[in-house]
Amino acid sequence: MKKIIIVGTAFPYRGGIAAFNERLAQQFMSEGYEIEVYTFTLQYPNFLFPGKTQFSNGEAPKNLKIIRRVNAISPVNWVKTGKEICKKKPELVVVPYWMSFMAPCMGTIATQIKKNKYSKIVGLVHNMLPHEPSFIDKLFPAYYIHNIDAFVALSKSVLEDINKFDKNNKPKAFSPHPVYDHYGALLPKSEAKHALGLNQTYNYVLFFGFIRTYKGLDLLLEAFADDRIKKLSIKLLIAGEFYENEKMYREIIERNNLKNDVLLFNEFIPDSKVNLFFSACDLVGQPYKTATQSGVTQIAYHFEKPMIVTNVGGLAEIVPHEKCGYVVELNPKKIAEAIANFYINNKETIFIENCKTEKEKFTWDKMTQTILHLGDVVK
């Protein structure tokens, strides 16, 4: 039995990267591999984390061995953790990467593991360059790249970004973000609306996930001020925690008299309630200003919900235009036009059927196959 270790965020931490790592580990387990996940004792110093809490209030994943060992700001800990994994001699180590701040930590752990001259190390890159860049993005990523043997990119744009730092032409592959299929079942709309206290007579467009400037919620709010939208019985359902000052969004709502058209759930949505929001909506809006790929897209696919995405990063690769939704430019008028088209032309039924077909491309076994193949080709 091949032993695989994943080094990255997992329970008791919350969020998309943790969800990805846990689901990936469970897929490896289902395929017969022995899995351990090394997660953090300290992930981010509080001053670097914009949300209310880094921790989940849910239950730990069942039957998954999670070891809390990594301190993201302690070089001594990085060496110690790397040596511990090195001694275990796993055949394969998966080291996710999503922000430059983590490059020294993950790169040093990988350096220590490589000393056993046995373990193959595959980097799983969500974002090579962040949506909100800083000076460290020029300094740190190359260190991580140098110490990893091969790379999986979750979008083609990320693959291009990896190549900017990889001077040795290491093995790498694109494998799209799999569908998040662990958030429960799709419910009847009326049942989900009732559970959330929503008015049954309205249709709902959903904006889901934490709120930062690059996600473009301001564009979606401006779209809802369009006369074409105001003539329809549609409300905007916002479900997510503000990771920045919400004043700008409140001002847009006030300026455009949208108070009665917007319902705001300003909180982190626990796994147990995710299906309520996706079941209640007709359409998922992702008006991102920058993007690589999105876990929200893959939740929407799980619940077979059509999407509106902007033509940035890898989003258009995943959501075929006029098939599973709309790919639009970064413009409130274009977003409004797509929303109106969806409702006026009754696109929901055909788009749902297309989503059912399209999501078969994004299975977890395809991700594990890609990772295992890269581990095999590393010299």
C-alpha positions as CSV (number, residue, x, y, z in Angstrom):
1,M,0.0,0.0,0.0
2,K,1.4,3.4,-1.0
3,K,1.7,5.9,1.8
4,I,0.8,9.5,0.9
5,I,1.1,12.6,3.1
6,I,-0.6,15.9,2.4
7,V,0.9,19.0,4.0
8,G,-1.6,21.8,4.2
9,T,-4.7,23.3,5.7
10,A,-7.3,20.9,7.2
11,F,-9.6,20.6,10.2
12,P,-9.8,22.4,12.7
13,Y,-9.2,25.1,10.1
14,R,-12.0,26.1,7.8
15,G,-12.2,27.4,4.2
16,G,-11.8,26.3,0.6
17,I,-8.2,25.0,0.8
18,A,-9.1,22.9,3.9
19,A,-12.1,21.5,2.2
20,F,-10.0,20.6,-0.9
21,N,-7.3,18.8,1.1
22,E,-9.8,16.8,3.1
23,R,-11.8,15.8,0.1
24,L,-8.6,14.9,-1.8
25,A,-7.4,12.8,1.1
26,Q,-10.7,10.9,1.3
27,Q,-10.4,10.2,-2.5
28,F,-7.0,8.7,-2.0
29,M,-8.3,6.6,0.9
30,S,-11.2,5.3,-1.2
31,E,-8.6,4.1,-3.7
32,G,-6.7,2.1,-1.1
33,Y,-3.9,4.4,-0.1
34,E,-2.7,5.1,3.4
35,I,-3.2,8.8,4.0
36,E,-2.0,11.3,6.6
37,V,-2.6,15.1,6.5
38,Y,-0.2,17.4,8.3
39,T,-1.9,20.6,9.1
40,F,-1.2,23.7,11.2
41,T,-0.8,24.5,14.8
42,L,-0.6,28.1,13.7
43,Q,-1.7,29.0,10.1
44,Y,-1.9,32.8,10.0
45,P,-1.0,35.3,12.6
46,N,-4.3,37.0,13.5
47,F,-3.2,40.4,12.0
48,L,-2.9,38.6,8.6
49,F,-6.3,37.0,8.7
50,P,-9.2,39.3,7.8
51,G,-12.1,37.1,8.9
52,K,-13.7,36.6,12.3
53,T,-12.1,33.2,12.9
54,Q,-9.8,30.7,11.2
55,F,-11.4,27.7,12.9
56,S,-14.3,25.5,12.0
57,N,-17.2,25.0,14.4
58,G,-18.1,21.7,12.7
59,E,-17.0,18.1,13.3
60,A,-13.7,16.6,12.3
61,P,-13.8,14.5,9.1
62,K,-14.4,10.9,10.0
63,N,-11.7,8.3,9.5
64,L,-9.1,10.8,8.3
65,K,-5.8,11.0,10.2
66,I,-5.0,14.7,10.6
67,I,-1.8,15.6,12.5
68,R,-1.4,19.2,13.8
69,R,2.2,20.0,13.5
70,V,3.0,22.9,11.2
71,N,3.7,26.5,12.5
72,A,3.6,28.8,9.5
73,I,5.9,31.4,11.1
74,S,8.5,29.2,12.8
75,P,11.6,28.1,10.7
76,V,12.7,25.8,13.5
77,N,9.3,24.1,13.2
78,W,9.5,23.8,9.4
79,V,12.8,21.9,9.7
80,K,11.5,19.7,12.5
81,T,8.3,18.9,10.7
82,G,10.1,18.1,7.4
83,K,12.5,15.8,9.2
84,E,9.6,14.0,10.9
85,I,7.9,13.4,7.5
86,C,11.3,12.5,6.0
87,K,11.7,9.6,8.5
88,K,8.3,8.2,7.6
89,K,9.4,7.8,4.0
90,P,6.1,8.2,2.3
91,E,6.2,7.3,-1.4
92,L,4.4,10.6,-2.2
93,V,4.0,13.9,-0.5
94,V,1.4,16.5,-1.8
95,V,2.2,20.1,-0.9
96,P,-0.5,22.5,-1.8
97,Y,0.3,26.2,-2.5
98,W,-2.1,29.1,-2.6
99,M,-0.2,32.2,-1.4
100,S,3.3,33.6,-1.2
101,F,3.3,33.8,2.5
102,M,3.4,30.0,2.7
103,A,6.3,29.6,0.3
104,P,9.1,29.6,3.0
105,C,7.2,27.2,5.2
106,M,6.2,24.7,2.5
107,G,9.5,25.0,0.6
108,T,11.6,24.3,3.8
109,I,9.5,21.3,4.7
110,A,9.9,19.9,1.2
111,T,13.7,20.4,1.4
112,Q,13.9,18.3,4.5
113,I,11.6,15.6,3.1
114,K,13.8,15.3,0.0
115,K,16.8,14.3,2.1
116,N,15.5,10.7,2.3
117,K,16.1,10.5,-1.5
118,Y,12.9,8.4,-1.7
119,S,9.7,10.5,-1.4
120,K,8.4,12.2,-4.5
121,I,6.9,15.7,-3.8
122,V,4.1,17.0,-6.0
123,G,3.0,20.6,-5.6
124,L,-0.8,21.2,-6.0
125,V,-1.0,24.9,-7.0
126,H,-4.3,26.7,-6.5
127,N,-2.8,30.2,-7.1
128,M,0.8,30.8,-8.0
129,L,0.3,34.6,-7.8
130,P,-2.3,36.1,-5.5
131,H,-5.4,38.1,-6.5
132,E,-4.1,40.9,-4.3
133,P,-0.3,41.1,-5.0
134,S,2.4,42.4,-2.7
135,F,6.2,42.7,-2.7
136,I,6.7,39.2,-1.4
137,D,5.2,37.7,-4.6
138,K,8.5,38.5,-6.3
139,L,10.7,37.1,-3.5
140,F,9.1,33.9,-2.2
141,P,7.4,31.7,-4.9
142,A,10.7,30.7,-6.6
143,Y,11.8,29.1,-3.3
144,Y,8.8,26.9,-3.2
145,I,9.2,26.0,-6.9
146,H,12.8,25.1,-6.4
147,N,12.0,22.5,-3.7
148,I,9.1,20.7,-5.4
149,D,9.5,17.8,-7.9
150,A,6.4,18.3,-10.0
151,F,3.3,20.4,-10.2
152,V,-0.5,20.1,-10.7
153,A,-2.2,23.4,-11.7
154,L,-5.9,23.8,-11.2
155,S,-6.2,26.1,-14.2
156,K,-4.3,26.8,-17.4
157,S,-3.5,30.3,-16.2
158,V,-1.9,28.9,-13.1
159,L,0.2,26.6,-15.2
160,E,1.5,29.6,-17.1
161,D,2.3,31.3,-13.8
162,I,4.3,28.3,-12.6
163,N,6.4,28.4,-15.7
164,K,7.4,31.9,-14.9
165,F,9.2,30.6,-11.8
166,D,10.3,27.1,-12.9
167,K,13.7,27.4,-14.6
168,N,14.2,23.6,-14.8
169,N,11.2,22.6,-16.8
170,K,10.0,20.2,-14.1
171,P,7.0,17.8,-14.8
172,K,3.7,19.6,-14.6
173,A,0.1,19.1,-15.6
174,F,-3.3,20.9,-15.7
175,S,-6.1,19.2,-13.8
176,P,-9.2,21.2,-13.2
177,H,-10.7,21.7,-9.8
178,P,-13.0,18.8,-9.0
179,V,-16.6,19.2,-8.0
180,Y,-17.2,19.7,-4.3
181,D,-19.6,16.9,-3.7
182,H,-19.6,16.8,0.1
183,Y,-22.1,19.5,0.9
184,G,-25.2,17.4,1.0
185,A,-28.1,16.9,-1.4
186,L,-29.9,19.4,-3.6
187,L,-33.2,20.3,-1.9
188,P,-36.5,21.5,-3.4
189,K,-36.3,25.2,-3.9
190,S,-39.4,25.8,-1.7
191,E,-37.9,23.8,1.1
192,A,-34.6,25.6,1.0
193,K,-36.3,29.0,0.8
194,H,-38.4,28.2,3.8
195,A,-35.4,27.1,5.8
196,L,-33.6,30.4,5.1
197,G,-36.7,32.5,5.7
198,L,-36.9,33.7,2.1
199,N,-40.0,34.9,0.3
200,Q,-41.3,32.1,-1.9
201,T,-42.6,34.4,-4.6
202,Y,-39.1,35.7,-5.7
203,N,-36.3,34.2,-7.7
204,Y,-32.8,34.4,-6.3
205,V,-29.3,35.0,-7.7
206,L,-26.6,33.8,-5.3
207,F,-23.2,35.4,-4.5
208,F,-21.4,32.9,-2.3
209,G,-18.2,33.0,-0.3
210,F,-16.0,35.4,1.5
211,I,-16.1,39.0,0.2
212,R,-13.0,40.8,-1.1
213,T,-12.5,43.4,-3.8
214,Y,-11.3,41.0,-6.5
215,K,-14.6,39.0,-6.3
216,G,-16.5,41.9,-7.9
217,L,-19.6,42.0,-5.7
218,D,-19.8,45.7,-6.4
219,L,-20.3,44.9,-10.1
220,L,-23.1,42.5,-9.3
221,L,-24.8,45.1,-7.1
222,E,-24.5,47.7,-9.8
223,A,-26.1,45.1,-12.2
224,F,-29.1,44.8,-9.9
225,A,-29.6,48.5,-10.3
226,D,-30.2,48.0,-14.0
227,D,-33.8,48.7,-15.1
228,R,-34.0,45.3,-16.8
229,I,-33.4,43.5,-13.5
230,K,-35.7,45.8,-11.5
231,K,-38.6,44.7,-13.8
232,L,-38.1,41.1,-12.8
233,S,-39.0,39.4,-9.5
234,I,-35.4,38.7,-8.6
235,K,-33.4,39.3,-5.4
236,L,-29.7,39.0,-4.8
237,L,-28.8,36.6,-2.1
238,I,-25.3,37.3,-0.6
239,A,-24.0,34.5,1.6
240,G,-20.5,35.1,3.0
241,E,-18.3,36.9,5.4
242,F,-16.8,40.3,4.6
243,Y,-13.0,40.1,4.6
244,E,-12.7,43.9,4.2
245,N,-14.7,47.0,5.0
246,E,-18.2,46.6,3.9
247,K,-18.9,50.3,3.6
248,M,-18.4,50.4,-0.2
249,Y,-21.1,47.7,-0.7
250,R,-23.5,49.4,1.7
251,E,-23.1,52.7,-0.2
252,I,-23.9,51.0,-3.5
253,I,-27.0,49.4,-2.0
254,E,-28.1,52.8,-0.6
255,R,-27.3,54.8,-3.7
256,N,-29.2,52.5,-6.0
257,N,-32.2,51.9,-3.6
258,L,-31.4,48.2,-3.5
259,K,-32.2,47.7,0.2
260,N,-35.3,45.6,-0.6
261,D,-33.6,43.7,-3.4
262,V,-30.6,42.4,-1.5
263,L,-30.5,39.8,1.3
264,L,-27.2,39.7,3.1
265,F,-26.1,36.7,5.3
266,N,-22.8,38.3,6.6
267,E,-21.2,35.2,8.1
268,F,-19.1,32.2,7.2
269,I,-21.6,29.5,5.9
270,P,-20.9,26.2,7.6
271,D,-20.9,23.0,5.5
272,S,-24.2,21.9,6.9
273,K,-26.0,25.0,5.4
274,V,-24.2,25.3,2.1
275,N,-26.9,23.2,0.3
276,L,-29.6,25.5,1.6
277,F,-28.2,28.5,-0.3
278,F,-27.5,26.7,-3.5
279,S,-30.8,24.9,-3.4
280,A,-32.7,28.2,-3.0
281,C,-31.1,30.0,-5.9
282,D,-31.6,29.8,-9.7
283,L,-28.3,31.2,-10.7
284,V,-24.9,31.7,-9.2
285,G,-23.0,35.0,-9.8
286,Q,-19.2,35.1,-9.9
287,P,-18.3,38.6,-11.3
288,Y,-14.6,38.2,-10.3
289,K,-12.2,40.9,-11.4
290,T,-9.3,38.5,-11.2
291,A,-9.3,34.7,-10.9
292,T,-7.5,31.5,-11.5
293,Q,-10.3,29.0,-10.8
294,S,-13.0,28.9,-8.1
295,G,-14.3,26.4,-5.6
296,V,-17.6,28.1,-5.8
297,T,-18.0,27.1,-9.4
298,Q,-17.5,23.5,-8.4
299,I,-20.1,23.7,-5.6
300,A,-22.5,25.1,-8.2
301,Y,-21.8,22.2,-10.5
302,H,-22.5,19.8,-7.7
303,F,-25.9,21.3,-7.2
304,E,-26.4,21.7,-11.0
305,K,-26.8,25.4,-10.8
306,P,-26.1,27.6,-13.9
307,M,-23.5,30.4,-13.4
308,I,-22.6,33.8,-14.6
309,V,-18.8,34.2,-14.6
310,T,-16.5,37.0,-15.9
311,N,-14.0,36.3,-18.6
312,V,-10.9,36.3,-16.4
313,G,-8.4,33.6,-15.4
314,G,-9.6,30.1,-15.9
315,L,-13.3,30.7,-15.2
316,A,-14.3,30.6,-18.9
317,E,-12.5,27.2,-19.2
318,I,-14.9,25.7,-16.7
319,V,-18.3,27.4,-17.6
320,P,-19.2,27.0,-21.3
321,H,-20.9,30.2,-22.5
322,E,-24.7,29.7,-23.2
323,K,-24.4,26.1,-22.2
324,C,-24.0,26.0,-18.4
325,G,-24.3,29.8,-17.9
326,Y,-22.8,32.9,-19.2
327,V,-19.2,34.3,-19.7
328,V,-19.4,38.1,-19.6
329,E,-17.1,41.0,-19.6
330,L,-16.3,43.0,-16.4
331,N,-19.2,45.3,-16.9
332,P,-22.4,45.7,-14.8
333,K,-24.5,46.2,-17.9
334,K,-23.2,42.9,-19.4
335,I,-23.9,41.1,-16.2
336,A,-27.4,42.5,-16.0
337,E,-28.0,41.6,-19.7
338,A,-27.0,37.9,-18.9
339,I,-29.3,37.8,-15.8
340,A,-32.2,39.2,-17.8
341,N,-31.6,36.8,-20.7
342,F,-31.6,33.8,-18.3
343,Y,-35.0,34.7,-16.8
344,I,-36.8,36.2,-19.8
345,N,-35.8,33.3,-22.1
346,N,-36.4,30.5,-19.5
347,K,-32.8,29.1,-19.7
348,E,-32.8,27.4,-16.4
349,T,-34.0,23.9,-17.5
350,I,-31.6,23.5,-20.4
351,F,-28.7,24.9,-18.5
352,I,-29.3,22.5,-15.6
353,E,-29.3,19.6,-18.0
354,N,-26.0,20.8,-19.5
355,C,-24.5,21.2,-16.0
356,K,-25.3,17.6,-15.2
357,T,-23.3,16.5,-18.3
358,E,-20.4,19.0,-17.9
359,K,-19.7,18.2,-14.2
360,E,-18.7,14.7,-15.2
361,K,-15.4,16.2,-16.4
362,F,-14.5,17.3,-12.9
363,T,-14.2,14.1,-10.8
364,W,-11.8,13.5,-8.0
365,D,-10.4,10.3,-9.4
366,K,-9.1,12.4,-12.4
367,M,-7.2,14.6,-9.9
368,T,-5.7,11.7,-8.0
369,Q,-4.7,10.0,-11.3
370,T,-2.9,13.2,-12.4
371,I,-1.0,13.5,-9.0
372,L,0.0,9.9,-9.0
373,H,1.2,10.0,-12.6
374,L,3.4,13.0,-11.8
375,G,4.8,11.2,-8.8
376,D,5.7,8.3,-11.1
377,V,7.5,10.3,-13.7
378,V,9.7,12.3,-11.3
379,K,13.2,11.0,-11.6
